[in-house]
Amino acid sequence: MKSLAVLLLLKLNPSAAATSVPLWDASCIGCDLPDLDEWVLESVGGHLEVTLVVDVVDLKLPYTQLRTRGYNGSIGGPRLVVHPGDTMRLTLINSLLDINNTGVHNSIGYLNTTNMHTHGLHVSGMPPGDYVKWDVPPQTQRVYEYVIPHDHYPGHYWYHPHFHGSTRVQTGGGLFGSLVVDDPYFVLPPEYLDLDKAGLLPLRYIEIMNFEFRYYDTKLARFRSGIDLLQRNYGNYALNQANPNLGWNDGTNVNDPSNVLVNGAFRPKITVQQNVWTRFRILTAATVFSMYSMVEGEAPWETDDPACEWRLLSKDGNFLTSPIPRKFGVLPLLIGGRAEIIFRCTRPGQYNWTTIPYHFNPDNTTHDRLTEAD
């Protein structure tokens, strides 16, 4: 295994780099929520082989178009599903170019150097496992190998880059994905089984990505983070791989606080059946600030007779202790957090599932629309 670790860093042929940039179209407002079940990689026979290619992606939003990074040409990578006792072998290929890829340790920089972290997994933190000190510079690749313990708790986890200097920019720009440990022998809490006696409780995955355009105060200086940092402070050099002029079309929207993608879509529509609970597993792929979410007009301080209600089942991959399910009014969307909820509306209509600032006042009615639910 030691000789394998030495051979994991391979130099790529720059001429093999992609000459065209894939386009991720998130310009539609109110289109149906994309189904993440269409891109799932699950282990077979105790093994899972995964290849993720990091490269540039052109993202088209309703008000602008910009260049960011993605896995295999997508905003958000595939959902990886493993089981206790499995081995997952992940090949991470960095196809980004070595352009303006400099910096100072623990400061914003090395924007095209990446690596991999499996957030929440109880696996080895040494090579070739979840070793966050490994780097994958431009035009190189590494192979990670994760051995899932036989007694690993099932749940919803996630993966993202963790190279100091570029973590926030890369994760907040589209490099992330869900990771699920599924144990068919796990006995669900009895309260959970009571909710789903017929086995008909539908499960949907939601991945929330916030581009973090807002100003962010640090010890270094007051700067704009995420994609805005690339486009403005770095003059787009780090992503200047095919079209150096690609950037903001409308600079007046650069600090729009509602830069939220849900399953790679902008303000999508979720359709649920009246009086039927729907189960959601939610990942907040944010790296700078947290949010609260609520159904507009249905919060405890807004009405005594809500048409929509939700209950919390688990958080960060762990089922709650009693009481379960737990009633709540607003849902915290914490940085890197996961939550599993059930949701239903008892009256037909259209409702807005929105985000509000993490430190909010109920009298403050300003918030950012997250989805539209019918």
C-alpha positions as CSV (number, residue, x, y, z in Angstrom):
1,M,0.0,0.0,0.0
2,K,2.9,2.4,0.6
3,S,4.1,2.1,-3.0
4,L,0.5,2.8,-4.1
5,A,0.4,6.0,-2.1
6,V,3.6,7.2,-3.9
7,L,2.1,6.6,-7.3
8,L,-1.2,8.3,-6.7
9,L,-0.1,11.8,-7.9
10,L,0.1,11.6,-11.7
11,K,0.9,14.3,-14.1
12,L,-1.7,14.8,-16.9
13,N,-1.1,15.9,-20.4
14,P,-2.1,19.5,-20.8
15,S,-3.1,19.0,-24.4
16,A,-5.7,16.6,-23.2
17,A,-7.6,19.3,-21.3
18,A,-11.1,20.0,-22.5
19,T,-11.4,22.7,-25.1
20,S,-15.1,23.3,-24.6
21,V,-16.8,24.4,-21.4
22,P,-20.1,22.7,-20.4
23,L,-23.0,25.0,-19.7
24,W,-25.2,24.5,-16.6
25,D,-28.5,26.3,-17.3
26,A,-30.2,27.5,-14.2
27,S,-31.9,30.4,-15.8
28,C,-35.5,29.2,-15.4
29,I,-37.4,30.5,-12.4
30,G,-40.2,28.3,-11.1
31,C,-39.3,25.2,-13.1
32,D,-39.8,21.8,-11.5
33,L,-37.3,20.7,-8.9
34,P,-34.6,18.5,-10.6
35,D,-34.7,14.9,-9.4
36,L,-31.3,14.0,-7.9
37,D,-32.2,10.3,-8.1
38,E,-31.1,10.4,-11.7
39,W,-27.4,10.6,-10.8
40,V,-26.6,8.0,-8.1
41,L,-23.6,5.8,-7.8
42,E,-24.1,2.9,-5.4
43,S,-21.7,0.2,-4.3
44,V,-22.1,-3.4,-5.7
45,G,-20.6,-6.4,-4.0
46,G,-18.9,-4.3,-1.3
47,H,-17.1,-2.0,-3.7
48,L,-17.7,1.4,-5.3
49,E,-15.5,2.9,-8.0
50,V,-15.9,6.6,-8.6
51,T,-14.2,9.1,-10.9
52,L,-14.7,12.8,-10.4
53,V,-13.2,15.3,-12.8
54,V,-12.8,18.9,-11.6
55,D,-13.1,21.4,-14.4
56,V,-14.7,24.7,-15.4
57,V,-18.5,25.0,-15.9
58,D,-20.3,28.0,-17.3
59,L,-23.3,28.7,-15.1
60,K,-26.3,30.5,-16.6
61,L,-28.5,32.3,-14.0
62,P,-31.7,34.3,-14.7
63,Y,-29.8,37.6,-14.5
64,T,-26.2,36.8,-15.5
65,Q,-23.7,34.1,-16.6
66,L,-20.5,33.2,-14.9
67,R,-17.8,30.6,-14.9
68,T,-17.3,28.3,-11.9
69,R,-16.1,24.8,-11.2
70,G,-18.0,21.5,-11.2
71,Y,-17.6,17.7,-11.0
72,N,-17.9,16.0,-14.3
73,G,-19.5,19.1,-15.9
74,S,-22.2,19.5,-13.3
75,I,-23.0,21.9,-10.4
76,G,-23.0,19.4,-7.6
77,G,-21.6,15.9,-8.0
78,P,-23.4,12.5,-8.0
79,R,-24.9,11.0,-4.8
80,L,-22.6,8.3,-3.6
81,V,-24.2,5.4,-1.7
82,V,-22.2,2.9,0.3
83,H,-22.9,0.3,3.0
84,P,-21.2,-0.7,6.2
85,G,-18.1,-2.8,5.4
86,D,-17.7,-1.4,1.8
87,T,-14.6,0.0,0.2
88,M,-15.0,3.1,-1.9
89,R,-12.1,4.0,-4.3
90,L,-12.4,7.5,-5.7
91,T,-10.2,8.9,-8.5
92,L,-10.0,12.7,-8.3
93,I,-8.8,14.3,-11.6
94,N,-8.0,18.0,-11.6
95,S,-8.4,19.2,-15.2
96,L,-8.1,22.9,-14.2
97,L,-5.2,24.9,-15.6
98,D,-2.3,26.3,-13.6
99,I,-3.3,29.9,-14.0
100,N,-2.7,32.4,-11.2
101,N,-2.6,29.4,-8.9
102,T,-0.7,31.0,-6.1
103,G,-1.3,32.0,-2.5
104,V,-0.3,32.0,1.2
105,H,-1.3,29.1,3.5
106,N,-4.6,29.6,5.2
107,S,-5.4,32.6,3.0
108,I,-7.5,32.9,-0.1
109,G,-5.4,31.4,-2.9
110,Y,-4.4,28.3,-4.8
111,L,-7.9,28.5,-6.4
112,N,-7.3,25.8,-8.9
113,T,-5.7,23.3,-6.4
114,T,-8.2,20.9,-4.9
115,N,-8.5,17.7,-2.9
116,M,-11.3,15.6,-1.3
117,H,-12.9,15.4,2.1
118,T,-15.8,13.0,3.1
119,H,-17.7,15.1,5.6
120,G,-19.1,13.1,8.5
121,L,-17.7,9.7,7.6
122,H,-16.0,7.7,10.4
123,V,-13.1,6.6,8.3
124,S,-9.3,6.8,8.5
125,G,-7.8,10.2,8.2
126,M,-4.5,8.9,6.9
127,P,-3.5,8.3,3.2
128,P,-5.0,7.0,1.1
129,G,-8.2,7.7,3.0
130,D,-9.7,11.0,4.1
131,Y,-6.3,12.8,4.3
132,V,-7.2,16.5,3.9
133,K,-3.5,17.5,3.8
134,W,-3.2,15.9,0.4
135,D,-3.3,18.4,-2.5
136,V,-4.3,17.8,-6.1
137,P,-2.7,20.6,-8.1
138,P,-3.9,21.5,-11.6
139,Q,-3.4,18.8,-14.3
140,T,-2.8,16.0,-11.7
141,Q,-4.9,13.3,-10.1
142,R,-5.0,11.2,-6.9
143,V,-6.8,8.0,-5.9
144,Y,-8.5,8.0,-2.5
145,E,-9.6,4.8,-0.8
146,Y,-12.2,4.7,2.0
147,V,-12.9,1.7,4.1
148,I,-16.4,2.0,5.7
149,P,-16.4,0.4,9.1
150,H,-18.8,-2.6,9.6
151,D,-20.5,-0.8,12.4
152,H,-20.8,2.6,10.6
153,Y,-24.0,4.4,11.5
154,P,-26.3,4.9,8.5
155,G,-27.1,8.5,7.5
156,H,-26.7,11.4,5.1
157,Y,-23.2,12.8,4.8
158,W,-21.4,14.8,2.0
159,Y,-18.1,15.4,0.2
160,H,-16.3,18.5,-0.9
161,P,-12.8,20.0,-1.3
162,H,-10.8,20.8,1.8
163,F,-7.6,22.4,0.5
164,H,-6.8,25.4,2.7
165,G,-7.1,28.6,0.6
166,S,-9.6,27.3,-2.0
167,T,-12.1,25.3,0.1
168,R,-14.7,28.1,0.4
169,V,-14.4,29.2,-3.2
170,Q,-14.6,25.7,-4.7
171,T,-17.3,24.3,-2.5
172,G,-19.4,27.4,-2.7
173,G,-19.0,27.4,-6.5
174,G,-20.3,23.9,-7.1
175,L,-17.9,21.2,-5.9
176,F,-19.9,19.2,-3.5
177,G,-22.2,16.1,-3.4
178,S,-24.2,13.9,-1.0
179,L,-22.8,10.8,0.5
180,V,-25.2,8.2,2.0
181,V,-24.4,5.2,4.2
182,D,-27.3,2.8,3.7
183,D,-27.7,-0.1,6.1
184,P,-30.6,-2.4,5.1
185,Y,-30.3,-4.1,8.5
186,F,-30.6,-0.9,10.5
187,V,-33.8,-0.9,12.7
188,L,-35.5,2.4,12.4
189,P,-36.9,4.1,15.6
190,P,-40.5,2.9,16.2
191,E,-41.9,6.4,15.9
192,Y,-40.4,6.5,12.4
193,L,-42.1,3.2,11.5
194,D,-45.4,4.5,12.7
195,L,-45.1,7.3,10.2
196,D,-44.5,4.9,7.3
197,K,-46.4,1.8,8.1
198,A,-47.4,1.3,4.5
199,G,-43.9,2.1,3.2
200,L,-45.3,4.8,1.0
201,L,-43.5,7.8,2.5
202,P,-41.8,9.3,-0.5
203,L,-38.1,10.4,-0.1
204,R,-36.6,13.3,-2.0
205,Y,-33.1,14.8,-1.8
206,I,-32.6,18.6,-1.7
207,E,-29.1,20.1,-2.0
208,I,-29.0,23.8,-1.3
209,M,-26.0,25.8,-2.6
210,N,-25.5,29.5,-1.8
211,F,-23.0,31.4,-3.9
212,E,-22.1,33.6,-1.0
213,F,-21.8,36.9,-2.9
214,R,-22.3,39.0,0.2
215,Y,-19.5,40.8,1.9
216,Y,-17.7,38.8,4.5
217,D,-15.4,40.2,7.3
218,T,-12.2,38.4,8.0
219,K,-8.9,39.2,9.8
220,L,-7.4,39.7,6.4
221,A,-9.7,42.4,5.0
222,R,-13.2,43.0,3.9
223,F,-13.7,41.1,0.7
224,R,-16.3,39.4,-1.4
225,S,-16.2,35.7,-1.2
226,G,-17.1,32.8,-3.4
227,I,-17.5,33.3,-7.1
228,D,-17.5,37.1,-6.7
229,L,-14.0,36.9,-5.3
230,L,-12.9,35.1,-8.5
231,Q,-14.7,37.5,-10.9
232,R,-13.7,40.7,-9.2
233,N,-10.6,40.5,-7.0
234,Y,-8.8,38.0,-9.2
235,G,-10.0,39.4,-12.6
236,N,-11.2,35.9,-13.6
237,Y,-7.6,34.8,-14.2
238,A,-8.0,31.5,-12.3
239,L,-10.8,30.4,-14.6
240,N,-9.6,32.0,-17.7
241,Q,-9.4,28.8,-19.7
242,A,-11.6,29.2,-22.8
243,N,-13.2,32.6,-22.9
244,P,-11.3,35.3,-21.0
245,N,-14.2,37.7,-21.4
246,L,-16.9,35.5,-19.8
247,G,-18.0,37.1,-16.6
248,W,-20.8,39.3,-15.2
249,N,-23.4,40.5,-17.7
250,D,-25.2,42.7,-15.1
251,G,-22.9,43.9,-12.3
252,T,-25.9,45.5,-10.5
253,N,-26.9,42.1,-9.3
254,V,-23.5,41.0,-8.0
255,N,-24.6,41.3,-4.3
256,D,-28.1,40.0,-4.7
257,P,-28.7,38.1,-1.5
258,S,-30.9,35.4,-3.1
259,N,-28.2,33.6,-5.0
260,V,-29.4,30.2,-3.9
261,L,-29.5,27.1,-6.1
262,V,-31.7,24.2,-5.1
263,N,-30.7,20.9,-6.8
264,G,-28.8,23.1,-9.3
265,A,-32.0,25.1,-10.1
266,F,-33.0,28.7,-9.3
267,R,-36.2,29.0,-7.2
268,P,-37.6,25.7,-8.4
269,K,-41.2,24.4,-7.9
270,I,-41.9,21.5,-5.6
271,T,-45.2,19.7,-6.1
272,V,-46.5,17.7,-3.1
273,Q,-49.8,15.9,-2.6
274,Q,-52.3,17.4,-0.2
275,N,-52.4,15.8,3.3
276,V,-49.6,13.4,2.4
277,W,-46.3,13.6,4.2
278,T,-43.2,13.9,2.0
279,R,-39.8,13.1,3.4
280,F,-36.8,15.4,2.5
281,R,-33.1,14.9,3.1
282,I,-31.5,18.3,2.9
283,L,-27.9,19.2,2.5
284,T,-26.8,22.8,3.0
285,A,-23.6,23.0,0.8
286,A,-22.7,26.5,2.2
287,T,-19.3,27.4,3.5
288,V,-19.6,31.0,4.9
289,F,-22.9,31.7,6.5
290,S,-26.0,29.8,7.7
291,M,-29.6,30.6,7.0
292,Y,-33.1,29.8,8.4
293,S,-35.8,28.6,6.1
294,M,-39.6,28.9,6.5
295,V,-42.8,28.6,4.6
296,E,-44.0,32.2,4.0
297,G,-47.0,33.0,6.1
298,E,-46.9,29.7,8.0
299,A,-44.4,30.5,10.7
300,P,-45.6,30.4,14.4
301,W,-45.5,34.2,14.7
302,E,-47.6,34.6,11.5
303,T,-50.5,32.3,12.0
304,D,-52.2,30.1,14.5
305,D,-53.7,27.9,11.8
306,P,-50.9,26.9,9.4
307,A,-51.7,25.1,6.2
308,C,-48.3,23.6,6.0
309,E,-46.3,21.8,8.7
310,W,-43.0,20.0,9.0
311,R,-41.3,17.7,11.5
312,L,-37.6,17.0,12.1
313,L,-36.5,13.3,12.0
314,S,-32.7,13.6,12.0
315,K,-29.8,16.0,11.8
316,D,-26.3,15.5,10.5
317,G,-27.1,11.9,9.7
318,N,-28.3,11.0,13.2
319,F,-31.9,10.2,14.2
320,L,-33.3,12.3,17.0
321,T,-34.1,10.9,20.4
322,S,-37.6,11.3,21.7
323,P,-39.7,13.1,20.8
324,I,-39.6,12.1,17.1
325,P,-40.7,13.5,14.9
326,R,-40.0,16.9,16.4
327,K,-42.3,19.8,15.6
328,F,-40.6,23.1,14.6
329,G,-41.5,26.5,13.1
330,V,-38.4,27.4,11.1
331,L,-35.6,25.1,9.8
332,P,-32.0,26.1,10.4
333,L,-29.9,25.5,7.3
334,L,-26.5,25.4,9.0
335,I,-23.1,25.5,7.2
336,G,-22.4,21.9,5.9
337,G,-25.4,20.7,7.9
338,R,-27.9,17.9,6.9
339,A,-31.4,17.5,8.1
340,E,-34.1,15.0,7.4
341,I,-37.7,16.3,7.7
342,I,-41.2,15.4,6.7
343,F,-43.5,18.0,5.2
344,R,-47.1,18.3,4.2
345,C,-49.8,20.9,3.4
346,T,-53.4,20.3,4.4
347,R,-54.9,22.9,2.1
348,P,-54.3,23.3,-1.6
349,G,-52.5,26.3,-2.9
350,Q,-49.1,27.8,-3.7
351,Y,-46.7,28.4,-0.9
352,N,-43.3,30.0,-0.8
353,W,-40.5,28.2,1.0
354,T,-38.1,31.0,1.8
355,T,-34.8,31.7,3.4
356,I,-34.3,34.3,6.1
357,P,-31.1,35.6,7.8
358,Y,-29.7,33.4,10.5
359,H,-30.0,36.2,13.0
360,F,-33.4,37.4,12.2
361,N,-36.3,39.2,14.0
362,P,-39.8,38.0,13.4
363,D,-40.9,41.6,12.8
364,N,-38.4,41.7,9.9
365,T,-40.3,40.5,6.8
366,T,-37.4,40.6,4.4
367,H,-36.1,37.3,3.2
368,D,-35.0,35.4,0.2
369,R,-37.2,33.0,-1.7
370,L,-35.9,29.4,-1.8
371,T,-38.6,27.4,-3.6
372,E,-42.2,27.7,-4.7
373,A,-44.3,24.7,-3.5
374,D,-47.7,23.8,-5.0
